[in-house]
Amino acid sequence: MAELPIHTKDTSYKVFIGEGLCSKVGSLLPKQYNQVFIITDSHVANLYLNEVVASFSSNVTVSTYTVPAGENSKQMDWFHECHTFAIESGLERSDLIVALGGGVVGDLAGFVAATYMRGIDYIQVPTTILAHDSSVGGKVAINHPQGKNMIGSFHQPKAVIYDTETLATLSHTEWRSGMAEVIKHALIADHEMLEQCLELPSFDSISNATLADLLKKGIQVKAAIVREDEKEKGVRRYLNLGHTLGHAIEAESGYSSITHGEAVAIGIDFALFLSNKQFPEATLPIDAYRKWLEKHHYPMSSKLKEYSIEALMEKIKNDKKNDRQQIRMVLLSSVGEPTLASYTEKALMDELIEFRSEVRDT
Ligand SMILES: O=C(O)C(=O)C[C@@H](O)[C@H](O)[C@H](O)COP(=O)(O)O
């Protein structure tokens, strides 16, 4: 088991990463709790809930709440249901919420923890590759029909307990979703990690050791940024590479027909297209990135033809990074050198139209 430290101005916690950690959750907590409330989803509950419940000693009261698997649980109704169940279970301010699952459960349960009785402790027990990103750094939120993560908070977990054995059961779609955030971390910070990503064989044949190595590297990229800028006033915006368009696609698809990471992968392609125009001298790995998407069977950017540009722009106008009607895009002046560029709505729309007309069908 490895331990990666996460520091912010006000707090520190550990990411424990290794095999078999679901059965050790109860013993890896930073302090004793009388009652824990585990929030999970219907898919993960069948696989790991019993093991996590059994990891707590008999003097801890454990209650569990299961939401349907999928992005549509990250919304107000389920948020409210979790609160109702917490109240009915007698959860107190000194108790603990456990987020057992992928990014959806982590964001939902984290936001319940941030708001229940004005904030109680929680830990993240991620079970997807995607959640190597979402479980670290304290961004917690639910979606609004008009925008992804529009209702949320910054609330750091007390620990992240990442059992890499849970990744063995992920679907191909989940692999694609998670690996998009892995390559994002490489693009914004680490040339060698990018080479490692681009050379990966099919996701099916990646060894556990290689995957664990990439996840640790991704977490370390994120940890360094969060340490410098927890509340996203500056450099943390770089972690949003690909997310401006990605979130718009997700919202437009009703948070159902495309996963977060697959949408972000298209968003990264668009960011590379814009970066190439802004920094013509830079040698950005656009072709290599597109080959990588193709090799791993991502929905390619030609999928944009299914959406109305006007509708996507409406969502993009609500992006949280925007400032005074300027749309802020994260671009790369080279690999490992992220930067922000501002566009008017009209200018970005023209770019999106051009991008969509250039991407080839697959
Ligand atoms: O941690 C961050 O900061 C990120 O932007 C990481 C993103 O990969 C992640 O999807 C995040 O939840 C997006 O947040 P949002 O603020 O753009 O909604």
The ligand as an ORCA input file, in Angstrom:
! r2SCAN-3c Opt
* xyz 0 1
  O     -10.449     19.156     -9.411
  C     -10.609     20.021    -10.257
  O     -10.437     21.220    -10.010
  C     -11.049     19.664    -11.601
  O     -11.425     20.523    -12.374
  C     -11.019     18.232    -11.966
  C     -12.053     17.822    -12.990
  O     -11.491     16.739    -13.677
  C     -13.333     17.338    -12.338
  O     -14.168     16.730    -13.294
  C     -14.097     18.387    -11.617
  O     -15.109     17.820    -10.853
  C     -14.743     19.419    -12.516
  O     -15.177     20.435    -11.701
  P     -15.933     21.730    -12.178
  O     -15.597     22.738    -11.174
  O     -15.473     22.091    -13.523
  O     -17.345     21.388    -12.200
*
